[in-house]
Amino acid sequence: MSGTLSHVRPPETPPAEAPVPGRSTRPDPDGAAPSRAVRSPGRNRRRLGPGRPVRFGRLLGPVLLVTLWWTASALGVLDPRVLSGPGEVVSTAGELVADGRLADHALISLQRAGLGLLFGVVAGVLLAVVAGLSRLGEYLVDGPLQIKRAIPALAMLPLLILWLGIGEQMKVTVIALGVAVNLYINTYAALTGIDQRHVELAESLRLGRWEFLHKVVVPGSLPGFFVGLRLAVTSSWLGLIVVEQINATSGIGYMMFQAQQYAQTDVIVVGLVVYGVFGFLSDALVRVVERRALSWRRTLTS
């Protein structure tokens, strides 16, 4: 009997479970070992990334800024001779809308910015394609555009005025130059940054040139294109502000310049608000188009 029992091995004790971060390892009140680890309810909801988007969340910053401005004006902290209060600005905007001056100036400004943006986007994309898909095109195009990127638009105004005069052609050209450079830089970087493995895969699948452009080049360059487009839209409004204060007879910038002569800060603020609204809405429109065009991408913000 003893010899038989000597061959029977005692039951093995299961190894203790290693403590896992975020789990409770406290023993049972009766003294028994815990049968299952309990997760901390606060930690399993934590995640990386910016979190879920909130509808109209981007309006929080502008609303907070206007609230601070209104509070400072109501408490008398803000001198109305330095900056008019929101109430006076709203009243002035109503008068400008009622007599039609704001609408006329805004339409002319939109026309200038729209034409400059259109010509600049077309030129920037074409130059980026030439430089990004051809070695010879890169040698011919990239250098001059990098030089132009280092030259401010204001530095070229005297030369453009001598060449094109002070009319609408000069104003649209200044806007288009700024737009084209911003769009070229980002689109060209996206084209030259396409993963080499995608190119090798296209070669192994024996894709033709047009199929390669459609299935590899266009999807690979779209993220950079939309980044450049957002910067280009902002650049068009910045260029518009500059050209509308140089021998202009109409536009939001001209209205602001005239108000400066008479120290009408309320009119100047109305012009700034119009510029800001145009810029905010145009950027939001580009964001909507970008989300739809790049719905196949999975990023932190998506």
C-alpha positions in Angstrom: 0.0 0.0 0.0 2.8 2.4 0.9 4.6 1.6 -2.4 1.4 2.2 -4.3 0.8 5.5 -2.6 4.3 6.7 -3.2 3.7 6.9 -6.9 0.6 9.1 -6.5 1.6 12.8 -7.0 -0.1 15.4 -4.9 -2.3 17.9 -6.8 -0.3 20.9 -8.1 -1.2 24.3 -6.7 -2.0 26.7 -9.6 0.5 29.5 -9.8 -0.6 32.8 -8.4 -1.8 35.2 -11.1 0.6 38.1 -11.7 -0.9 41.5 -10.7 -2.3 43.3 -13.8 -2.3 47.2 -13.8 -5.8 48.5 -13.4 -7.2 45.3 -11.8 -8.0 44.8 -8.1 -6.2 41.9 -6.4 -7.8 42.3 -2.9 -8.8 39.0 -1.2 -12.3 37.9 -0.6 -13.7 39.1 2.8 -14.1 35.4 3.9 -10.4 34.8 3.3 -10.7 33.0 0.0 -8.5 33.9 -2.9 -10.2 36.1 -5.5 -11.7 34.0 -8.3 -11.6 36.8 -10.9 -9.8 40.1 -11.0 -12.1 43.1 -10.9 -11.3 46.0 -13.3 -11.2 49.5 -12.0 -14.3 51.2 -13.5 -12.5 54.4 -14.0 -9.6 53.1 -16.1 -11.3 51.0 -18.7 -12.9 54.2 -20.1 -9.6 55.9 -20.7 -8.3 56.0 -24.3 -5.7 57.6 -26.4 -6.4 60.4 -28.9 -8.5 63.6 -28.8 -11.8 61.8 -27.9 -15.1 61.9 -29.7 -16.0 65.0 -31.7 -18.6 67.3 -30.3 -21.0 68.9 -32.7 -20.3 72.6 -33.2 -17.4 72.3 -30.7 -15.2 74.5 -32.8 -17.5 77.4 -32.0 -16.4 77.2 -28.3 -13.3 79.3 -28.8 -15.0 82.2 -30.8 -17.9 82.3 -28.3 -15.5 82.5 -25.4 -13.5 85.3 -27.1 -16.7 87.3 -27.7 -17.8 86.8 -24.1 -14.6 88.1 -22.7 -14.8 91.1 -25.1 -18.4 91.8 -24.1 -17.5 91.5 -20.4 -14.5 93.9 -20.6 -16.6 96.4 -22.5 -19.5 96.3 -20.0 -17.2 96.6 -17.0 -15.5 99.7 -18.5 -12.1 98.0 -18.7 -12.0 98.5 -22.5 -11.8 102.1 -23.6 -14.3 102.6 -26.5 -11.9 105.0 -28.2 -9.4 102.1 -28.5 -11.9 99.3 -29.3 -15.6 99.6 -29.6 -17.8 97.3 -27.6 -19.8 94.4 -29.2 -23.1 96.3 -28.9 -21.8 99.3 -30.9 -20.2 97.0 -33.5 -23.5 95.1 -34.0 -25.4 98.4 -34.4 -22.9 99.6 -36.9 -23.0 96.3 -38.8 -26.8 96.7 -39.0 -26.5 100.2 -40.4 -24.0 99.0 -43.0 -26.3 96.1 -44.0 -29.3 98.3 -44.2 -27.8 100.8 -46.6 -26.2 98.1 -48.7 -22.6 99.2 -48.3 -21.5 96.0 -46.5 -23.0 93.7 -49.1 -21.5 95.6 -52.0 -18.0 95.6 -50.5 -18.3 91.9 -49.4 -19.3 90.7 -52.9 -16.3 92.5 -54.5 -14.0 91.0 -51.9 -15.4 87.5 -52.4 -15.0 87.9 -56.2 -11.3 88.8 -55.8 -10.6 86.1 -53.3 -12.4 83.5 -55.3 -10.6 84.3 -58.6 -7.3 84.3 -56.9 -8.0 81.0 -55.2 -9.2 79.4 -58.4 -6.1 80.4 -60.5 -3.8 79.6 -57.6 -5.2 76.1 -57.0 -5.0 75.2 -60.7 -1.4 76.5 -61.0 -0.2 75.0 -57.7 -1.6 71.5 -58.6 -0.2 71.5 -62.1 3.3 72.6 -60.9 3.2 70.0 -58.1 2.3 67.2 -60.6 5.1 68.3 -63.0 7.7 68.5 -60.2 6.5 65.4 -58.3 6.2 63.0 -61.2 9.1 64.0 -63.4 12.7 64.4 -62.5 13.3 67.0 -65.1 10.2 68.9 -63.9 11.5 68.8 -60.4 14.8 70.4 -61.5 13.0 73.1 -63.5 10.1 73.9 -61.1 11.0 73.3 -57.5 13.9 75.7 -57.3 12.1 78.8 -58.4 9.0 78.1 -56.3 11.2 77.5 -53.2 12.8 80.9 -53.9 9.3 82.5 -54.3 8.2 80.9 -50.9 11.0 82.8 -49.2 10.0 86.2 -50.8 7.1 87.9 -49.0 4.1 89.0 -51.1 4.6 92.6 -50.0 8.1 92.6 -51.4 6.7 91.8 -54.9 4.0 94.4 -54.9 6.1 97.3 -56.4 7.1 95.1 -59.3 3.6 93.7 -59.9 2.2 97.3 -59.8 4.8 98.3 -62.5 3.9 95.3 -64.6 0.1 95.1 -64.1 -0.9 98.4 -62.8 -3.2 98.9 -59.7 -6.3 97.4 -61.1 -8.1 94.1 -60.5 -5.5 92.1 -62.4 -2.7 93.0 -60.0 -4.9 92.2 -57.0 -6.0 88.8 -58.2 -2.4 87.9 -59.2 -1.0 88.7 -55.7 -3.7 86.4 -54.2 -3.0 83.6 -56.7 0.7 83.7 -56.1 0.3 83.1 -52.4 -2.3 80.3 -53.0 -0.2 78.5 -55.6 2.9 78.4 -53.5 1.1 77.0 -50.4 -0.7 74.4 -52.5 2.4 73.4 -54.4 4.6 72.8 -51.3 2.1 70.4 -49.6 1.0 68.6 -52.8 4.6 68.2 -54.0 5.6 66.8 -50.5 2.7 64.3 -50.6 3.6 63.2 -54.1 7.3 62.6 -53.3 6.4 61.0 -50.0 4.4 58.1 -51.4 5.6 54.9 -49.9 8.0 53.0 -52.2 6.3 49.7 -51.3 3.1 50.9 -53.0 5.0 51.7 -56.1 6.6 48.2 -56.0 3.2 46.6 -55.5 1.8 48.5 -58.5 4.8 47.3 -60.6 4.3 43.7 -59.5 0.6 43.9 -60.4 1.6 45.3 -63.8 -0.6 48.4 -63.5 -0.6 50.8 -66.4 0.4 54.4 -66.1 -3.2 55.7 -65.8 -4.1 52.9 -63.3 -1.0 53.8 -61.3 -2.0 57.4 -61.2 -5.6 56.6 -60.3 -5.0 53.9 -57.6 -1.7 55.0 -56.1 -0.7 58.6 -56.9 -4.1 60.3 -56.4 -5.0 58.6 -53.0 -1.4 59.1 -51.8 -1.4 62.8 -52.6 -4.9 63.7 -51.5 -4.0 64.2 -47.7 -1.2 66.6 -48.6 -3.4 68.4 -51.2 -6.1 69.1 -48.6 -3.6 70.4 -46.1 -2.3 72.7 -48.8 -5.8 73.7 -49.8 -6.6 74.8 -46.2 -3.5 76.9 -46.1 -4.3 78.2 -49.5 -7.7 79.4 -48.5 -6.2 81.2 -45.5 -3.6 82.7 -47.8 -6.2 84.0 -50.2 -7.8 86.0 -47.3 -4.5 87.3 -46.1 -3.6 88.4 -49.6 -7.0 90.1 -50.0 -6.4 92.2 -46.9 -3.1 93.4 -48.3 -4.3 94.3 -51.9 -7.6 95.9 -50.8 -5.7 98.6 -48.9 -3.5 99.6 -51.9 -5.2 102.1 -54.2 -8.5 100.3 -53.9 -11.9 101.9 -54.4 -14.1 99.0 -53.1 -14.0 96.0 -50.9 -13.9 95.2 -47.2 -10.3 96.4 -46.9 -11.1 99.7 -48.6 -14.0 100.2 -46.2 -11.6 99.5 -43.3 -9.0 101.9 -44.7 -11.6 104.7 -45.0 -12.7 104.1 -41.4 -9.1 104.4 -40.2 -9.0 108.0 -41.5 -11.9 108.9 -39.2 -10.9 106.7 -36.2 -14.1 104.6 -36.6 -13.0 101.5 -34.7 -16.5 100.0 -34.9 -16.4 99.9 -38.8 -12.9 98.4 -38.6 -14.0 95.7 -36.3 -17.0 95.0 -38.6 -14.5 94.4 -41.4 -12.4 92.2 -39.3 -15.4 90.1 -38.3 -16.4 89.7 -41.9 -12.9 88.6 -42.8 -12.9 86.2 -39.9 -16.4 84.7 -40.8 -15.3 84.3 -44.4 -12.2 82.5 -43.3 -13.9 80.3 -40.8 -16.7 79.2 -43.2 -14.3 78.5 -46.1 -12.1 76.4 -43.8 -15.1 74.5 -42.5 -16.2 73.8 -46.1 -12.8 72.4 -47.0 -12.9 70.2 -43.9 -16.2 68.8 -44.9 -15.0 68.0 -48.4 -11.8 66.5 -47.0 -13.7 64.2 -44.6 -15.8 62.9 -47.5 -12.9 62.5 -49.9 -10.7 60.8 -47.3 -13.4 58.7 -45.6 -11.3 55.6 -46.2 -8.6 56.8 -43.9 -8.6 55.9 -40.2 -6.9 58.7 -38.1 -7.2 59.9 -34.5 -9.7 62.6 -35.5 -11.8 60.2 -37.5 
